[in-house]
Amino acid sequence: MELKETLLMPKTNFEMRGNLPNKEPVLVKKWQDGNLYQNMLKNREGCKPFAFHDGPPYANGDMHCGHMLNRILKDMIVRQKTMQGFYVPFVFGFDTHGLPIENQVIKSGVNRKTTPTSEFRQKCREYALTQVKRQQDQIVRLGIMGDYEGAYKTLEKQFESNQIEVFATMALKGLIYKGLKPVYWSWSSESALAEAEIEYKDVKSYAIYVAFNMIDGKGVVPNGSKAVIWTTTPYSLPSNLAISVNPRFNYGLYHTEKGDFILLEENANSLKEELGFETFECVKTFKGKELEGMRYEPLFPYFKNLKEKGAFFVLCGEHVTDSDGCGVVHTASGFGEDDYKVLKNFTDIPVVCPTDESCCFTDEVWDYKGMFVKDTDKLIIKRLKDEGKLIKRENHLHSYPFCYRTGAPIIY
């Protein structure tokens, strides 16, 4: 007996193959000829409206699974609300601004640096419109209901005019302010990035221990005592404006053959080994809160005019951890979010980030003017060593953020 004769298979006229190349055009034509969306709206005229906005996708490539999920879920909501008796207009949108479109134009061979701005924008506009048409044709094939003819594009003058009008209204109501804060900055594409546009890779960086010399210990520690920080961004040290400690942690003053150092008490023994101290005696202990307001000598000659506003003092911050390190954190408002918050909350010091859009130092850091910040790491380390401020240098493997579009590391 043949095995297949023992199987009870269902009998059906339903085709076993999808045969989509032939069936899909027929289905699409049926949806279009039936004017389902228009008839749906007509049947719900006068009903309570349900406003459902299409947050637009970028017009920079073919539809993919992410677009499909977005479109199909929205279509389910439109149909559900319509069946519940609401009037549900749904207008498709396309985001035609931003770096993704510029990147695609650059990849096509256009040199953004040498192309006049107006010409570059026109090329981006032309590319975006071709992508809108391409995506629209593909959306139709999903059987999604909506207003295809009236789809809005962010490059339309009316859309931009409406944006300006809304912005003006917000400004007149006092809802708009201008400020500075650190962001993920892609120097390779000269653009800020969102968290979703960041990918992390393991890299080796220079990690250094640096000593900050106290010039006013407030009677808690002798003048000349040193607070030790650890950092993997030596290039940010010229922009140092404060050092932070945790007000709740226990710290100690330790006498060594290299001087007296302020270290986190909990990690003192491991730091003794890490930093290579032979003599190591705890002179006294104190809470981090007691260190607040101590003054130290700036590592570099830049931004000394900010002393009057409270720069180069010890501040307290809950962002300082005791998981490892010295419990003392170098603080530069332009190169870290926690640094920015601490300085903003406790001082009047302006945000300092002396770099241009290519992450090269400006003339505010005159010794390294025009140099890419990461290229100054070795020079800064050598300078600290020559001046007796470097305690230790090592190579450190850690996770670092990269721009997912260009594949280049970013600067925070």
Solvent accessible surface area in square Angstrom, and as a share of the most:
residue,aa,sasa,rsa
1,M,201,0.90
2,E,105,0.47
3,L,141,0.70
4,K,148,0.63
5,E,116,0.52
6,T,72,0.42
7,L,102,0.51
8,L,177,0.88
9,M,136,0.61
10,P,112,0.70
11,K,198,0.84
12,T,82,0.48
13,N,157,0.81
14,F,160,0.67
15,E,92,0.41
16,M,159,0.71
17,R,200,0.73
18,G,48,0.46
19,N,66,0.34
20,L,110,0.55
21,P,115,0.72
22,N,98,0.50
23,K,73,0.31
24,E,41,0.18
25,P,79,0.49
26,V,101,0.58
27,L,80,0.40
28,V,19,0.11
29,K,125,0.53
30,K,144,0.61
31,W,101,0.35
32,Q,102,0.45
33,D,92,0.48
34,G,41,0.39
35,N,78,0.40
36,L,87,0.43
37,Y,18,0.07
38,Q,100,0.44
39,N,70,0.36
40,M,18,0.08
41,L,29,0.14
42,K,142,0.60
43,N,110,0.56
44,R,63,0.23
45,E,120,0.54
46,G,87,0.84
47,C,49,0.30
48,K,148,0.63
49,P,92,0.58
50,F,55,0.23
51,A,98,0.76
52,F,46,0.19
53,H,130,0.58
54,D,1,0.01
55,G,39,0.37
56,P,41,0.26
57,P,22,0.14
58,Y,82,0.31
59,A,0,0.00
60,N,42,0.21
61,G,24,0.23
62,D,68,0.35
63,M,31,0.14
64,H,108,0.48
65,C,107,0.64
66,G,40,0.39
67,H,24,0.11
68,M,76,0.34
69,L,112,0.56
70,N,60,0.31
71,R,3,0.01
72,I,70,0.35
73,L,88,0.44
74,K,27,0.11
75,D,10,0.05
76,M,115,0.51
77,I,64,0.32
78,V,0,0.00
79,R,83,0.30
80,Q,89,0.40
81,K,46,0.20
82,T,12,0.07
83,M,149,0.67
84,Q,104,0.46
85,G,29,0.28
86,F,49,0.20
87,Y,61,0.23
88,V,1,0.00
89,P,49,0.31
90,F,1,0.00
91,V,57,0.33
92,F,1,0.00
93,G,0,0.00
94,F,0,0.00
95,D,33,0.17
96,T,10,0.06
97,H,83,0.37
98,G,32,0.30
99,L,19,0.09
100,P,8,0.05
101,I,3,0.01
102,E,56,0.25
103,N,17,0.08
104,Q,58,0.26
105,V,6,0.03
106,I,65,0.33
107,K,143,0.61
108,S,89,0.58
109,G,66,0.64
110,V,28,0.16
111,N,80,0.41
112,R,77,0.28
113,K,144,0.61
114,T,105,0.61
115,T,22,0.13
116,P,79,0.50
117,T,86,0.50
118,S,85,0.55
119,E,81,0.36
120,F,14,0.06
121,R,169,0.62
122,Q,86,0.38
123,K,72,0.30
124,C,17,0.10
125,R,91,0.33
126,E,91,0.41
127,Y,51,0.20
128,A,0,0.00
129,L,65,0.32
130,T,80,0.47
131,Q,21,0.09
132,V,6,0.03
133,K,118,0.50
134,R,122,0.44
135,Q,0,0.00
136,Q,35,0.15
137,D,71,0.37
138,Q,44,0.20
139,I,1,0.00
140,V,30,0.17
141,R,135,0.49
142,L,50,0.25
143,G,14,0.13
144,I,11,0.06
145,M,16,0.07
146,G,3,0.03
147,D,38,0.20
148,Y,54,0.20
149,E,170,0.76
150,G,42,0.41
151,A,7,0.06
152,Y,35,0.13
153,K,42,0.18
154,T,13,0.08
155,L,15,0.07
156,E,58,0.26
157,K,161,0.68
158,Q,120,0.53
159,F,51,0.21
160,E,60,0.27
161,S,56,0.36
162,N,70,0.36
163,Q,100,0.45
164,I,121,0.62
165,E,116,0.52
166,V,89,0.51
167,F,113,0.47
168,A,45,0.35
169,T,63,0.36
170,M,75,0.34
171,A,46,0.36
172,L,159,0.79
173,K,141,0.60
174,G,63,0.61
175,L,114,0.57
176,I,64,0.32
177,Y,191,0.73
178,K,199,0.84
179,G,52,0.50
180,L,121,0.60
181,K,142,0.60
182,P,14,0.09
183,V,54,0.31
184,Y,44,0.17
185,W,65,0.23
186,S,1,0.00
187,W,70,0.25
188,S,46,0.30
189,S,12,0.08
190,E,43,0.19
191,S,24,0.16
192,A,54,0.42
193,L,13,0.06
194,A,56,0.44
195,E,106,0.47
196,A,98,0.76
197,E,32,0.14
198,I,18,0.09
199,E,71,0.32
200,Y,111,0.42
201,K,85,0.36
202,D,103,0.54
203,V,38,0.22
204,K,153,0.65
205,S,13,0.08
206,Y,50,0.19
207,A,0,0.00
208,I,0,0.00
209,Y,14,0.05
210,V,0,0.00
211,A,5,0.04
212,F,0,0.00
213,N,46,0.24
214,M,3,0.01
215,I,64,0.33
216,D,58,0.30
217,G,0,0.00
218,K,111,0.47
219,G,78,0.75
220,V,27,0.15
221,V,5,0.03
222,P,74,0.46
223,N,101,0.52
224,G,35,0.34
225,S,2,0.01
226,K,51,0.22
227,A,3,0.02
228,V,0,0.00
229,I,0,0.00
230,W,85,0.30
231,T,13,0.07
232,T,25,0.15
233,T,36,0.21
234,P,0,0.00
235,Y,7,0.03
236,S,3,0.02
237,L,1,0.01
238,P,4,0.02
239,S,0,0.00
240,N,6,0.03
241,L,0,0.00
242,A,0,0.00
243,I,1,0.00
244,S,0,0.00
245,V,2,0.01
246,N,1,0.01
247,P,28,0.18
248,R,145,0.53
249,F,28,0.12
250,N,71,0.36
251,Y,0,0.00
252,G,0,0.00
253,L,4,0.02
254,Y,12,0.05
255,H,82,0.36
256,T,3,0.02
257,E,87,0.39
258,K,103,0.44
259,G,24,0.23
260,D,38,0.20
261,F,1,0.01
262,I,2,0.01
263,L,0,0.00
264,L,3,0.01
265,E,71,0.32
266,E,126,0.56
267,N,20,0.10
268,A,6,0.05
269,N,120,0.62
270,S,69,0.45
271,L,6,0.03
272,K,59,0.25
273,E,132,0.59
274,E,60,0.27
275,L,8,0.04
276,G,46,0.44
277,F,8,0.03
278,E,150,0.67
279,T,61,0.36
280,F,44,0.18
281,E,104,0.47
282,C,61,0.37
283,V,84,0.48
284,K,80,0.34
285,T,69,0.40
286,F,12,0.05
287,K,92,0.39
288,G,0,0.00
289,K,119,0.51
290,E,82,0.37
291,L,3,0.02
292,E,47,0.21
293,G,27,0.26
294,M,0,0.00
295,R,78,0.29
296,Y,1,0.00
297,E,79,0.36
298,P,11,0.07
299,L,12,0.06
300,F,10,0.04
301,P,52,0.33
302,Y,4,0.01
303,F,25,0.10
304,K,97,0.41
305,N,112,0.58
306,L,11,0.06
307,K,75,0.32
308,E,168,0.75
309,K,106,0.45
310,G,20,0.19
311,A,1,0.01
312,F,5,0.02
313,F,55,0.23
314,V,2,0.01
315,L,16,0.08
316,C,11,0.07
317,G,6,0.06
318,E,108,0.49
319,H,47,0.21
320,V,3,0.02
321,T,79,0.46
322,D,49,0.26
323,S,93,0.60
324,D,103,0.53
325,G,20,0.19
326,C,3,0.02
327,G,4,0.04
328,V,6,0.04
329,V,48,0.28
330,H,17,0.08
331,T,0,0.00
332,A,1,0.01
333,S,3,0.02
334,G,4,0.04
335,F,26,0.11
336,G,10,0.09
337,E,83,0.37
338,D,68,0.35
339,D,20,0.11
340,Y,31,0.12
341,K,100,0.42
342,V,11,0.06
343,L,3,0.01
344,K,128,0.54
345,N,107,0.55
346,F,124,0.51
347,T,26,0.15
348,D,120,0.62
349,I,14,0.07
350,P,64,0.40
351,V,42,0.24
352,V,11,0.06
353,C,61,0.37
354,P,1,0.01
355,T,27,0.16
356,D,59,0.31
357,E,96,0.43
358,S,37,0.24
359,C,4,0.02
360,C,26,0.16
361,F,3,0.01
362,T,42,0.24
363,D,87,0.45
364,E,88,0.40
365,V,0,0.00
366,W,139,0.49
367,D,71,0.37
368,Y,13,0.05
369,K,128,0.54
370,G,54,0.51
371,M,64,0.28
372,F,42,0.17
373,V,0,0.00
374,K,61,0.26
375,D,92,0.48
376,T,0,0.00
377,D,7,0.04
378,K,130,0.55
379,L,82,0.41
380,I,0,0.00
381,I,9,0.04
382,K,125,0.53
383,R,57,0.21
384,L,1,0.00
385,K,138,0.59
386,D,98,0.51
387,E,86,0.38
388,G,55,0.52
389,K,44,0.19
390,L,33,0.16
391,I,31,0.16
392,K,64,0.27
393,R,120,0.44
394,E,48,0.21
395,N,98,0.50
396,H,59,0.27
397,L,110,0.55
398,H,39,0.17
399,S,64,0.41
400,Y,26,0.10
401,P,21,0.13
402,F,21,0.09
403,C,0,0.00
404,Y,108,0.41
405,R,45,0.17
406,T,62,0.36
407,G,35,0.34
408,A,16,0.13
409,P,46,0.29
410,I,0,0.00
411,I,7,0.03
412,Y,59,0.22
